[in-house]
Amino acid sequence: MRGRIYFHNQFGFHDGGVGKKFIILINNPQNTEPYLFIKTTSQQKDKPDKYGCHFTRKVFFIPPGKTYFTLNTWIQLHEIYPFSCAEFIKLGIDKTLKCIDKISEQMTNEITNCLIRSSIDDIVPLYSTLIKRK
């Protein structure tokens, strides 16, 4: 499951807003463990546009054609969004959350390594353990 790209059509942002968003699963949850997601954006603003990890900026850049994404895409590493198993299942049943595609295992590892490197002091210890476990 790790590395799967989902489309969430009612994504709740940390600031209280709601919108449509592509999110990426960054762990392989077992039993009652949370499903951990990070979000994407195609809004460049002042983000670097060279493939890969930009840990000081807390983003991972993917150009078009490398994955499902057809636009320049930045994986935002500064916030992790946990979903309980029950919430994840309900969102799927309600068709609010839909699996779209999967990122390669190599790229998923690059993204999660970048996440750990960029946010090591900010990640809940349990989340860090779940993200590192393949």
C-alpha positions as CSV (number, residue, x, y, z in Angstrom):
1,M,0.0,0.0,0.0
2,R,2.9,2.3,0.7
3,G,3.5,4.7,-2.2
4,R,-0.1,4.7,-3.4
5,I,-1.5,7.9,-4.8
6,Y,-5.0,8.8,-3.6
7,F,-7.4,11.5,-4.7
8,H,-9.4,12.9,-1.8
9,N,-12.3,15.1,-2.9
10,Q,-13.1,16.5,0.6
11,F,-9.6,16.8,2.1
12,G,-9.5,18.5,5.5
13,F,-6.5,20.8,5.8
14,H,-4.9,21.5,9.1
15,D,-6.0,25.2,8.8
16,G,-9.7,24.0,8.7
17,G,-10.2,24.4,4.9
18,V,-11.6,21.6,2.7
19,G,-10.7,20.9,-0.9
20,K,-9.7,18.3,-3.5
21,K,-6.2,17.0,-3.1
22,F,-3.8,14.2,-4.2
23,I,-2.3,12.6,-1.2
24,I,0.3,9.8,-0.9
25,L,0.3,6.9,1.6
26,I,3.8,6.7,3.2
27,N,3.4,3.6,5.4
28,N,2.1,0.0,5.3
29,P,-0.4,0.1,8.2
30,Q,-1.0,-3.1,10.1
31,N,-4.0,-3.9,12.4
32,T,-5.0,-0.7,14.1
33,E,-2.1,1.5,13.0
34,P,-2.9,4.8,11.3
35,Y,-2.7,5.4,7.6
36,L,-0.1,8.2,7.2
37,F,-0.5,10.6,4.2
38,I,1.4,13.5,2.8
39,K,-0.1,16.0,0.4
40,T,1.0,17.2,-3.0
41,T,0.8,20.6,-4.8
42,S,1.3,21.8,-8.3
43,Q,1.7,25.4,-7.2
44,Q,5.4,26.2,-7.5
45,K,5.6,29.6,-5.9
46,D,9.2,29.7,-4.8
47,K,9.9,25.9,-4.6
48,P,12.9,24.3,-6.4
49,D,12.1,22.5,-9.7
50,K,15.0,20.0,-9.8
51,Y,14.0,16.3,-9.3
52,G,14.2,14.9,-5.8
53,C,14.7,15.8,-2.2
54,H,14.9,19.4,-1.1
55,F,15.0,18.6,2.6
56,T,15.7,22.2,3.8
57,R,12.6,23.3,2.0
58,K,10.6,20.2,3.1
59,V,9.6,19.3,-0.4
60,F,10.3,16.5,-2.9
61,F,9.9,17.5,-6.6
62,I,8.6,15.2,-9.3
63,P,8.5,16.5,-12.9
64,P,5.7,15.4,-15.3
65,G,6.1,12.0,-16.8
66,K,7.9,10.3,-13.9
67,T,4.7,9.2,-12.2
68,Y,0.9,9.6,-12.6
69,F,1.2,13.4,-12.3
70,T,1.1,15.3,-15.5
71,L,2.1,18.7,-13.9
72,N,5.2,19.6,-11.9
73,T,4.4,18.2,-8.5
74,W,5.8,19.0,-5.1
75,I,5.3,16.5,-2.3
76,Q,4.9,18.6,0.8
77,L,6.8,17.1,3.7
78,H,6.0,19.5,6.5
79,E,2.7,17.9,7.5
80,I,1.6,14.3,8.0
81,Y,-2.1,13.5,7.9
82,P,-3.0,10.4,9.9
83,F,-6.3,8.5,9.1
84,S,-7.6,5.7,11.4
85,C,-8.3,2.4,9.8
86,A,-12.1,3.0,10.2
87,E,-11.8,6.4,8.7
88,F,-9.8,5.1,5.8
89,I,-12.4,2.4,5.0
90,K,-15.3,4.7,5.4
91,L,-13.8,7.3,3.0
92,G,-13.3,4.5,0.5
93,I,-16.9,3.2,0.8
94,D,-18.2,6.8,0.5
95,K,-16.0,7.3,-2.6
96,T,-14.5,10.3,-0.9
97,L,-11.0,8.7,-1.2
98,K,-10.0,6.9,-4.3
99,C,-6.7,5.1,-5.2
100,I,-5.4,6.5,-8.5
101,D,-2.0,5.0,-9.0
102,K,1.2,4.0,-7.3
103,I,4.7,5.5,-7.1
104,S,7.6,3.1,-7.6
105,E,9.1,1.6,-4.5
106,Q,12.4,3.4,-5.3
107,M,10.7,6.8,-5.5
108,T,8.6,6.0,-2.4
109,N,11.8,5.3,-0.5
110,E,13.4,8.5,-1.8
111,I,10.3,10.5,-0.6
112,T,10.2,8.9,2.8
113,N,13.9,9.3,3.4
114,C,13.6,12.9,2.4
115,L,10.7,13.3,4.8
116,I,12.6,11.7,7.7
117,R,15.6,13.9,6.9
118,S,13.6,17.1,6.6
119,S,11.3,16.7,9.6
120,I,13.2,14.4,12.0
121,D,12.6,16.6,15.0
122,D,8.9,17.3,14.2
123,I,7.7,13.7,13.5
124,V,5.8,11.8,16.2
125,P,8.1,8.9,17.2
126,L,5.4,6.3,16.3
127,Y,5.0,7.9,12.8
128,S,8.7,7.8,12.3
129,T,8.8,4.1,13.1
130,L,5.8,3.4,10.8
131,I,7.3,5.4,7.9
132,K,10.7,3.6,8.2
133,R,9.2,0.2,8.2
134,K,8.8,-1.1,4.7
